[in-house]
Amino acid sequence: MSQASAGGEPRAARPDFIDDPSADPHREYARLRAECPVAHLVSGSGMHVHVVSRYDDAKAALADPRLRKDPRVGLRRLQEAGLANFFDEGPLFQHMLSADPPEHTRLRKPVAATFTARRTQQLRPRIQQIADELIDAFAGKGEADFVRDFADVLPTFVIAELLGIPVLDRDRFHHWAREIMRPPGDPRHRELVEEQFARYLDEQIARKRAQPGDDLVSALIAVRAEDRLTEAELRGSLFLLLIAGYETTTNLLGNGMLALLRNPDQYALLRERPDLVPNAVEEFLRYESPVARSSFRFAAEDLEIAGAAISEGEMVMVALLSANRDERLLPDADRLDVTRPPHAPGTNGHLAFGYGIHYCLGAPLARLEARIAFETLLRRVPDIELAVPVERLTYRPAALMHGLESLPIRFSSR
């Protein structure tokens, strides 16, 4: 992307920044926080967007009702840029994340009513069983790809369990879950992933209507009429639950493990004190946020953020990855500290799951899975090492997410 100072014309920036999934964005974000806290970036496709990088500005922007999620708010500017089709709603995208109140309230209510803390906690034994089974499969080999053999699979199988997906369909479900968030550069992407997956969700909805079970799909169907969800909104809500329950957790696990491997003192401390795992999970979320940037927001009127003028209809993204490393909030923000209390004085809580009315409903499930995963790994495979130079690691190509493509590890076979 190219960039400009607040209110200025775009100028050249590092070509690998944001657009290249292999790039480490932390250095560039640190420069933006210092020099241009609301940067005007232009993507290779010509999309103009204001990126908010400081913590206080980010938190305020996430809760600002003038920044809307409905892309129709920015339709005129999207049309001017020839990008209206970029936000064309596919068969999976009618859900709360692209809506504003009162529609957002209507769409969120039934999901919140069914995706409860009680339902999440009921999954604890099954999460533990899946974690043990995955470790069983590679523990005797002395090596594995942590992302592909563990971090990528555990959340997929857990969310499949939550949704009541048949066991025989889980490999196919896992494939779709992995591919759905990749940029749709291939023109076949919508047919191969979005439309096939949409049809599959419709089949599951029909199956659960005929034979309800103790799962989230059945529960959402039961409340659908009361909350006036359309079939497309029901499907979109299930898709959003998949993303909330899969992608963020996969990235949390992979990013967290890499953070430990790159900070052996913290890894050793966690092995000595596994009681610190809940703290460590919050620190992983802050230190290497699984979601790099918020989804797009559109200015409903002319406004300012940190002195930067944003015109009606223009796009805004909040750089969660940057905000959580803001040295104004935390002087040692670039240091991993698994003993750091998540709400210690001066931290105010990380923004990894967002803030305000769009705060991630899947956050409790992601936290539970991560705690069980790291507790189990520390107990069963305590001597993990990185099996390749860190320079060879790459990140998944995704517009919003921040997660590793793979993470080769080695350990003592047992």
N, C-alpha and C positions, 0 to 999 in steps of 0.2 A: 504494500500500500504506500501511497504518498501521504504527506501530512503538511499541516500548516499551523502556525500559531493561532491563538484564539482570534477568530474573526478575519483571518488573513487568507491569502490564496494558498492552495496546496503546494508544497515543495517536496523535494526528494527526501525520502527516508530510507532506512535500511530495506533493501528489496525483500529480505526474508522475513521481515517483521509481520506477524499475524498470518500472512498468506502461506508461508512455508511451515508445514507441521513439524519439521525437524528443528526449527529454530527455538532457542531458549529466549523467551520474551522478557525475562526479569530485568535484564540490563536496560533494554529499551524503555520499559515501563518506568524504571527508576528515573531515567532522563526526562520522560514526559511528566512525571510527578514534580520534578524540580523546575522544568522549563515551560511546560505547556500542559497544565492539568486537565484542560478540556481540549483535546487535539482534534483537528478537522482532518480525517483520513479519507482517502479515495482508493477503493479497491480496484483490482485489475479489470473488473466488469464495469467500472465507472460509477459505482455506488458511493455517494458521499455520506459520511456518518461522523457524528461527534462522539469521541470516546472519553469517558470520564474516568480518571485514574486515581484520584485521592480518596481516602476513606470517608471523610465527612461529606464531601460532595457526592460520593457514590451512594451513601446511605440516604441522603436527602433526595437524590434523584429517584431511587427505587421506590420512595414513598410519595413522590410528587404526583398529584392527580392531573397535572397539566401534561404529563408525559403518558400518552395512551398506548395501549397494546394493539388496538384495532388498526390494521394497515390502511383502512379507508381514510383515516385521518390524514395520512400523507399521500393519498392517491394522486393528487395533482402533480406533486414533485416527482413521484415515481414515474408518472406518465411522461413528464418532461424529460426525464433521464432514460426513457425507454425501458424501465425496469418494473413496470406494473405486473408483468407475468411472473417475476421473481417471487412475488407474494401471493400468487394464485393458490387458493386453498385446494390442496389435493384431497383425496378421500379420507385422510387421517387427521386433518388439522382443524376440525371444528371442536375446540376445547377451551377451557378457562384461560390458558396461557396466552391466547390471542384475543381476549375479550376484556372489556372494562365494565365496571358497575353500571347498571344493575345486572347486565348479562353475566358478568363474571361471578357475581354472588349466586345467581341461579345455577350456574354450571358447577361451581365449587361445592355448594351445599350437599348434594347427594354423595359426592366422592368423599368429602370429609366425614359424612355420617356413616359411611361404610368402611373407609380405610382408617380404622380406629386404633388407638394404642392397645386395646385389648386384643384385637385381631393380630396386630403385629407381634405382641408378646406370645401369643399362641403358636407362632412359628418358631420360637426359640429351639425346641427339641429337633425340629426338622432341619433348621439351619445348621445345628451342630452335627447332625447325621450327614448332611451333604458335605460339609467341610471335612469331616473325617474320611468319607468315601473318596473325595478328590485327593486328599493327602495319601491315602492308602495306595492310590494308583501310581504315584510317582516316588513315594518315600524310599523304596528299595533300589531306585535307579541311580541315585547320587547326583542327578541333574534334572532340570525341568525348565519350561518356559513359564514363569510365574503368572504372566498375564493369560496366556492361552490355556494353560492347564489348571488354573485356579481362579484368578481374579475375574476372568471373562465368563467363567462357567457358573460359579457359585451364585451370583446375583440373578442370572438368567433362570436357573432352576428354582430359585426361591420365588421369583415373581411369577413363574409358571405355576408353582404350587399355590400361590396366593390367588391367581386368576382361575385355577382349576383346569389348566391345560393338560390334556391326556399325556401320560408318560411317553407313549410311542411318538408323540409329535414334538418332543422337546428338542431334539437335534435340529429339526427344521425351524422351530421357534427361536432357537439360539442363533442360527444363521441369520434370520431376519433381524433379530435384535441387534446383532453386530453390524449389519450392513445399513440399517435404516438411517443412521445418523451421518453416514458418509456424504460428502458433497455430491449432488446429482450431476456430475460431469458427463456421464454416459447417458445418451438420450433414452436408453432402455431402462434407466434406473426406476422410473415410476412404475413401469409395467412389471419389472422383475421383483421389485421390493414393495413399493407402496401399494400397488393395486392387488398383488397376490396376498400381501399381508392383510389388506383391508377385507378382501373376500374371506380370508381365513377367520378374521375376527367376527364377521357376519355369521359364518357357520357356527362359531362357538356360542354366539348370542342365541341363535336359533336352537342349538342343542341344549343350552341351559334353560331356555324358556320351556322346552319340552320336559326336561329332567333337571330341576333346580338342585343345587348342592350347597354345601357350606363353603362358598368361595365368593370372591369379590364380584365376579361377573353376575352370579345369581342375585347377590345383594343389590347391585346397581339396577338390574332389571326390575327388582321388586319396588324400588323407589322411583323408577323412571316416570311413571304416570303422574305421581304426586308432584314431581318437580318439573314436569313438562319437557323432559329431554326428548329431542328427536332421535331417530335411529342414527343419523350422522353424528350427533353430539354424544350419544352413548358410545359409538365406536371410537370417536376422537378421545373421549375420556379414558377409555381402556388403553389406547395408544399412549396417552400421556403418562398413565400409570406405569406402563412398560419402561418409558424413558426415565421416569423418576425412580423406578425400582431397579433399573439395570445400569444405565450408562454412568450415572454419578457414582454408584457403588463400585463398579469395575475400576473407574479412574481413581477413586479413593484408595482402594486396595493396592493397585499398582504403584501409584504415586507415593503412597505411604511406605511401601516396602523399599522403593528406590531411595527415599529420603533416609531410611535407616541404614541402608547399605553405604550411602555416601557420608554418613555420620556415625562411624563405628562406636564412638563413645556413648551416643544415645541408644544405639542398639544393645550395647553391653549393659547399660543401666536398665533398659526395659527387660532384658533377660533376668537380671537380678531382682527386679521389682515389677513383676507382671501386674500388680495392683494399679500400676500407672497406665495401663492400656486405655481406659476411658479418656484420661487426659491426653494421651498420645494421639488418639483418633481425632480429637478436636484440634490438636496441633498440626496433624497432617492436613486437615481441612483448611486451616489457615495458611500453612506454609506452602502448599502446592495444591491449590484449589482444583477440584475435579471439573468445575465449570469455569472456563476462562473468562467468558463475557456473558452478560445477560442477553436475553433475546431483545430484538429491536423494540424501541419505543419511539413514538412520533409526537412531536410538539403540537399540542392543540391550539397554541397561541404563541406569539413572540415572547421569549423569556430569556433569562440569563442564568448560567451556571458558572460560579467562580469567575464572574466578570466576562465570560464568553457569551456573545450574542448568538442565540439560536432562533431561527425564524420559524414561523408556523409551518407545519408539515415536514420539517427536517427530522432526520433520524438521529437517535441517541442510543449508544450502548454503554453499559457500565462495566468497566474492567474489574471484575471480582478478583482476579488473580493479582492485579496491581493493588487494589484497595487493601487487601489482606496483608500486603507487605509494606504498607505505608509507614515510613520511619517517623512521621509526625505523630502517629498513634502509638508506635512501639519502637523505641530507639534501636533495638536489636532484632528488628523484624526479619532480617535475612538469616538469623540463627535458628536452627531447629532445637527446641527445648521441650522434651516430653514431660517435664515437670511443670510446665507453664499452665496455671489454672486458666481455663478458657474465658473466664469473666474477671480476671485479675484487674486491679486498678490500672487504667490506661489502655486496656484492650477493648472494652465495650462490646466484645463478642465479634467473631468473624462474620463475613458475609457470604460464605461458601454456598449456603442454601438460599441466598437472597435475603430480602427484607420487605416488610409491608404485606399487602394483601396477596402478593404472588409468592410468598414464602413457600418453599417446597414441601408438599404434603408427604413426600417419601423420606424426609429427613430422619424420622425415628427408625424406620426400617434400615436405612443405610447405616446409621450409627450402630444398631444392634448387630447387623451382619459384620461390620468391621471389627467390633469388639470381640465377637466370637471367633472371627477369622484369625486375628492376631494373637489372641489368647491360645488358640489351638496350635498355631504355627510355632509360637514360643515354647510350647510344651513338647511338641512332637518333632519339630525340625528347627532346633535352636541355633544351628551353625551355618546359616545361609550366607553365601558369598555371591558377588556379581561374577558371572562367567564370561563376560565380554567387556572390553573397554567402554566406559560410559559414553565416549564420543560416538560409538556405533548405535546407540539407542535413538529411536525416532518416535515421534508422537503421531497419533492417528490424525488423518486429515478430516477435520470437522470444524464447522464454522464457529461453534460456541464452546465445544468441550475441550478439555485438556487432559489427555490420557495417553499412556504409552501404547505403541503398537505391539511390542513384545518386551520381555524382561528375562533373558536367560540367566539362570542361577545354578549353583552347585552346592553340595552339602554332603555330609557323611551319610552314606546309605545305611538304612536300618530296617 
